[in-house]
Each structure stands twice: as C-alpha cells, then as structure tokens.
Amino acid sequence: MFNPQAEAMPVGELRKLQGRRLHDLAKRAYDHVPSYRARMQEKGVRPEDVRHIEDVAKLPFITKTDFRDQYPFGMFAVPHQEIIRIHASSGTTGKPTVVGYTRNDIDNWAECAARSLACGGATAADTVQIAYGYGLFTGGLGMHYGAERLGAAALPMSSGNTEKQIMLMKDFGVTVLCCTPSYALQIAEVAAQMGVDLMKLPLKSGNFGAEPWTEAMRKRIEELLPLKALDIYGMSELAGPGVANECLEQNGLHVFEDHFYPEIIDPATGEPLPDGQKGELVFTCLTKEAVPLIRYRTRDITMILDDGPCACGRTGRRIRRLMGRTDDMLIIRGVNVFPSQVEDVLVRIEGVHPQYLIIVDRQGNLDTMEIKVEVTDSLFSDEVRKLEALRDKIHHQIKAMLNVNAKITLVEPKTIERTLGKAKRVQDLRKLT
Amino acid sequence: MKVRQISIFLENRSGRLASVLKEVGRAGVNIRALSLADTSDFGILRLIVDNVDKCMKVLKDSGHTVSVTEVLAVEVPDHPGGLAGILDALSEAGLNVEYMYAFVCRATEKAVVVFRFEDVNAAIAALKKSGISILPAEVVYSL
C-alpha cells in the first residue's frame, strides 16, 4: 500500500474526513463558480447545510453539458495564476471538455496514481512503461506523475510504435505496464511475430483501463504476459486515471475515497441506490481546487460492491468493472466517440444530413470503426476519383476531429436500416460482456 | 452533338447491377451502351439509353442515386491505330479523357458484351450449362 494511513483508514474516520472535505468543497464551489451557486440556490441548499458526507444528496448533479456550457474556463474556481496544467477530452459537439489543475490538484492526482500502481505491488524499485498517450489525454501524464511519486522509473513511451515498446520492455527489464487492455494484447501479438517470449520477462503487474474490457480479456492478457492484469478507472473531469484501481484480489476497483466520493443513482430519477445495486456512477471530487466537482454524472453503469471488507486491508469501497454506458458514447481504442460528432463532420462536408451507420468491431485485439455513408444525389459524382476524394475527405476529417482511423464505405441510398422515429446510428459488434 | 449519359451509384455487392438493369428493362428502356467503373467498395454504372427521361424517372423512383452527364460519341475508323489516332489528336489539343468505353457492337445479328470473371472456368461451365453461346476468341479478334 502506498499510503496505508489513507487507504486503510477506519471507515468511521474516513466518513468524518469526507464530511469535512465536502463542506469545504461546497463552499469553494458556491463562492467561486457562479453556475454552482445558481444551481445550489435553485435547490435551496447553502454550504453550511452540508456538514456530513450524507448531506451530499442535498447537492445538485452536474453533467458533461455543464462543462460544455461553461467552455472553456467557466467551471474554474481559482484565479488563472494558480492553474499549472490544463487537460481536455473530446466532447459531444467538437468542443472538448476542459479541466484545469492547481499544484495541489496535480499532487493529489499523482498520489492516487501512485496508489494505483502500488495496488499491483509496484514500488520504487520498479520500471513503469507508460504506453497511454501523452498529451491532452490524461492517461500518459497521469500515470507518469504517479510512477514518479512512487519513486519508480517512469518510461514515457506514449502509445504506438509497438516494436520499439517491446524492444525496450525487454532491454530495460520493465516490470509494470500501463496501457489500454487491447493494446496489451496487441503488444503480445506483435511480440510473438518478433519472436520475443514475453513470458520470460520480469513483468509483474499492469494497470489497464481507458476502455471497456472483460474477464475473458483479463484471462487472455494474463496467459500472454507474466503479470497480474488490474483494472484502473478514471476520467479527465475527475482528474484522470487513478480514481479507483483493483488490488491483487482482482475483485472490484477500490475507490480512493479520501479524494473521490462515489454514489450510484438511478439514471432515470436521480435517486441514490444502495450498495449492491446497479446504476449510474456519480463522483464528488472532495479535494479538487481548480474545478470543483460535485456529484458529477459519469454516465458509466456499475455498482458499489457490498460483499464486506477486502482481504487487502484497503477500506475504500469497491466498484465493479464497468457494465455499460447510459448514453450513446462509444469508446474506441481509448478514445471517446459520439455519433453526433460523426454527424457534424458529414454535415460540414456537404451541408446535408446524410444517413450514416457506425459499425464498431474488434479485429484481433484492436477496435475497428467503419462508417457507412449513403450517397445522395448531392454527394454523387460520375467520376470514380471524385467519389474516392469524398471518401478520403470524410476519413481525414473524422481522423482530425476524433483521432480515430475509420474505414469509410459509401453505400446506396436506403440501405441503412431505419427504425420508426430514429435511424439506427451505431452497431457495436464487440463482445464485451 | 452532346449525348446524355445516365450514371448510377452502385455498392460493390452481389445483385446490385442486376437490380438496376431489371428496373430499366421493366420500364421498356433499351440500353445502347454501358460501362462499369468499379473500386473495391463501390462502382459507377454508366448507361446510354434510348429514353433518358423515362430511365431517370424509373431509377429515381426506385431510390437509386443517379445523375446525367453530357458526353460525346465519336466515330472511330475501324482499322488498326484508329482509336490511337483520335487519342493523339486529343492529346495534342491538351484534352484529358476522364474515362472512355466502347459501344456494344454487332457481330452479324448479335450484340457482343465482354465480361471479365474471377473464375473464368467456372463461368464458362455455367454459361454452357445455360445454353449461352460463347464466341471463340478468333471470332472476337476478327470482329
């Protein structure tokens, strides 16, 4: 355990700490973010009404839409000179969701990422290969700071260039791997082609996340790599990776509850659900300064496990592996994709609303995305090269907007299935359950 | 002088070409010439027909993506180098040819259409079985 005092804090003491932190958070939000104040006034709740962690239910929810409405910095609660980092993730309208961090925010995030690595047994003696993307995406830098906080050697590979990843993994004696679960399988596949026997390497644990995966994938990863494959949870609005992580028991992800308070609600009514019941995961980030986050609706479906204390000694409650999403967001190779973004690209190209269908599949270990677009009279050209240019243009704009390589297929009109009212936009053929 | 040609978008999927040609035939429209440009994903069928407006209406009504393009029909001298001579002239004039295809011509009483099959032997077997006559190569060379 990286920080036993926090991670194994007796539950009673933890709830008291959470209550105090919630009060401070509510006050910060009320005093410095006009949209929070308006929302709290609407609900008739003031910071002084929030004394205990149970009082969280009095507070209003916030959603991704709030971030979009306040783009770019409207959610910030501190003056700009206190911001030392800005990250962003893709949003529904092409405008990213923007999050800022104070020095304390970065510190707390690094602490939680370090705890996540330590969940798999990592220590200062380890070498951590970070194959999450570095950049606006929080995956790479989040785990990087975590590894450094732990005192381990961070190997900042970022994503891609698999042959080199494998070469350095072998030559440097890497012991901990951080990447998406599908990329771990990709590494195993390429290593086999290169004739590298990964099972002989000193790897011991992996923190895999940023996309949905299954127990079957875990089994495959553990057959192909000599490590314990652990699920890690996070999202940029909350901080980044390191909100919750599985311990070696591999039975749910421990939430680092001194920083992140989880609730499960009924997505239709917003009513809190008891532990053990499936619903939408909601987080309150108790210590966040730059962007206070109160009851953020993650749109992830899971449950808080109620099967008693964990053998590892951590007292933070555990959430189950993610069971789905409440909206139509797709996660493709760790990238968030909304069908409406695809629609935006198509509309901008010809000014019309073409019919389209997104088909997501997993070939080998990698997610694939195909977009079928119906060719209307206004898109049609008599020349093959003009139609190919149209197809390439859609491909490039999708790539520029979503950072996903999609296969674009032009299809005849009326060939995409229509159901009453709403056309079917997404076909997800991945087997994840 | 300008000829109106109908272009139809086709997915590269079995039965698509047959479905378009069936619509055209049912409407009593006769095809004078045709060409099919294709890629791995899609194709463009180009038709010269005896009744352009009727053909357009039929195809639009049946939900196809169609357009009309103006093309020129050029008489080519029927001797070796005849087509090359025309292309030379176009090239000297700095004109680019986007695409071209031959009219279906007549050998005695029958029109001849040239097909390319993925499995030639299987196609020969199937055509013979259906009683369709395949012109011997030397006959095609001497057309």
Chai-1 contact restraints between the chains, C-beta under 6 A:
chainA,res_idxA,chainB,res_idxB,connection_type,confidence,min_distance_angstrom,max_distance_angstrom,comment,restraint_id
A,V375,B,F9,contact,1.0,0.0,6.0,A-B,restraint_1
A,V375,B,T65,contact,1.0,0.0,6.0,A-B,restraint_2
A,D377,B,T65,contact,1.0,0.0,6.0,A-B,restraint_3
A,F380,B,F9,contact,1.0,0.0,6.0,A-B,restraint_4
A,F380,B,T65,contact,1.0,0.0,6.0,A-B,restraint_5
A,F380,B,S67,contact,1.0,0.0,6.0,A-B,restraint_6
A,D382,B,S7,contact,1.0,0.0,6.0,A-B,restraint_7
A,D382,B,S67,contact,1.0,0.0,6.0,A-B,restraint_8
A,D382,B,T69,contact,1.0,0.0,6.0,A-B,restraint_9
A,E383,B,E98,contact,1.0,0.0,6.0,A-B,restraint_10
A,V384,B,A37,contact,1.0,0.0,6.0,A-B,restraint_11
A,T409,B,D41,contact,1.0,0.0,6.0,A-B,restraint_12
A,L410,B,F42,contact,1.0,0.0,6.0,A-B,restraint_13
A,V411,B,E11,contact,1.0,0.0,6.0,A-B,restraint_14
A,E412,B,E11,contact,1.0,0.0,6.0,A-B,restraint_15
A,P413,B,G63,contact,1.0,0.0,6.0,A-B,restraint_16
A,P413,B,T65,contact,1.0,0.0,6.0,A-B,restraint_17
A,K414,B,G63,contact,1.0,0.0,6.0,A-B,restraint_18
